[in-house]
Amino acid sequence: MSGARRPITARVAIAAMLLAGCGAGSAGDSPDASIITGDAGIFDAPPSCAINVTFSLPPGHAEPIAGDIIQATGLVTNGPAFLQPVWQVKHNGVTTTPPAIDDHGLVVQFTVDEAGVYEVVFAPDNLGACSAWDMPLNVKAAGANSAPWRLRVVPSTGAAPPQEQIIRVSGGAPAALGTIVLQPGSAADGHLLDGSAAPVAAALRFEPDATPDLPVEASAGNDGAFHVRVQNGPHHVLVVPIDATRAPARLPWNALTPDLTLPSSDLISGTVRAPDDSPVAGARVVLTIAGVPTTVATTDASGAWSVRGHRGGTVAVTVAPPAASGLPRLEVTGAALDLAQPVAIHYAPGLATTDLGGAVVRAGAVAAPGARVSFVGPVAAAATITAGTTVTAGGRIQLSAVANGAGVLPPTRVPAIAQRAVIATTPTVFAVVALDPTSAPATIDAPGLVSLTGTITDASGAPRANARVLVTPTGDLGAATMIPAAAITDASGGFAIQVAPGGHYALAATDPALALARVDRPDVTGGALGAVALGPALPLSATIQVAAQPGGLVGAAVSLLCATCTGVDRTKPVAEGVTDIAGGFSMAVPDPGVAPMLR
């Protein structure tokens, strides 16, 4: 920090209150990473001594920018009779004492030469009569871009419900959010009863109407009793009874009237028939109506089934036929079916199956004893579903078999259409091969693993050692539930991971040092990937507390998510962390950068 370069001609009151008493104050609850953190919160201290600090900035500046002259004013209420103010400004390990510009030492002035986090400390005396005011001051880089993010906090205990805040991250410098104060929400004790006032045991999912993607899970015991802490405001509760004969329901709820009554349900019936119009026995059928599942039914010898649910709304239908049938799994969503009528599910007449039993599974032209083969692939127009109207259901092949000690498959029926076979000759060695079962093949050959190689670098192209690379199976491999694989880069930033030939993966690379931002490649295959650059990142830190509770919130999961995305991208975190014993966390967040500008 150097002498004045820009005179102060405007005053911006960015204040913080601290009731002194039990130790130093902590940072504020402002969710904006680009502004001065202000509200230090209320601490259980005697109300005799209160400290208020304001900052004045140059004209036109709502927040400090590198090069600004900052004027800080300390106000003390009910403090010691003789004030001996003590000021400190800390940045990058250097502590300075800013000069006073008034006769009482309550107003000081200092220059913030560079962007970053400055720690400002003020005490009305050096005797400890009042606790020190100790706060971070975020200074932006000139021309800093900014980006909005959702900061999500999920406590590991019932101290508070999950919550989110929108923050803005400014480019070019680290930022400290100070103390983020979670609201404790409302605690409620209620009972789940049926229409005859009998208790119902169930799993409960409390979804706030304002933020339904921040649910709280709970359960009602055999006596129907449940305890939950949720956000303030109205909710809807998804109730899934433990008794599989009772239909789930989604019910409006609020903490002021916490008891729930499970309504009576509707009986919905239908049949499942094979391509040759014969009944399909042993198929599992479940409907989802307006987002709420029904009970699950298994078809009888005549192909008939019945579930209990609540009619009204668009319908999704899922049918999982018995493996021995060789038929694909059926799925349809958004159907406008009249569920007061029987639901007729009929596999397409032209859908044939074939038996792959007797085929030898081989790896490197050698039989592979105990190999597991998963058959996967889509089936267009696999069936029709009729209930008032008729809709076409798509299908997906999702069948598997395990070879015997000689590598021979047991009787295994699959649809007689082009598909893929995911072959696992050991738990970690697998391959994806195209399969045309229209004429039963004598062998199914698994090629050897291939290497996925690459180099992790920073934005300048410099190699990054010790970066973590994770590849998660997608597509056919994902449908076959293959496990992810990981590697750590060597001193030259290089990595090599053995992957399935023909398989597709999602790659994520992260920097454990939190100096660079995570990078994702949604679709990679075996071979040379080349250089993968981690994005520029900024350190972001904060402390999590719950209002009116002492200390920081320990063990809370903190994640940073896209604020403008929709669909699946909205659910993918770009940075994650866990609060420590003091409630603090730090993470590397993408740096939105700095645009050149004239000051």
Helices and strands as residue ranges (DSSP letters): E 16-19, E 50-56, E 69-77, E 86-91, E 94-96, E 107-111, E 116-123, E 133-139, E 146-154, E 163-170, E 175-182, E 186-194, E 202-208, E 216-220, E 225-230, E 235-241, E 249-253, E 260-262, E 266-273, E 284-289, E 292-293, E 297-298, E 304-309, E 315-320, G 323-325, E 329-335, E 343-347, E 353-355, E 360-363, E 366-367, E 372-386, E 390-402, E 413-415, E 419-426, E 429-435, E 443-446, E 450-457, E 468-474, H 475-479, E 485-488, E 494-499, E 504-510, E 516-517, E 519-524, E 527-533, E 535-546, E 557-562, G 567-571, E 573-578, E 584-590
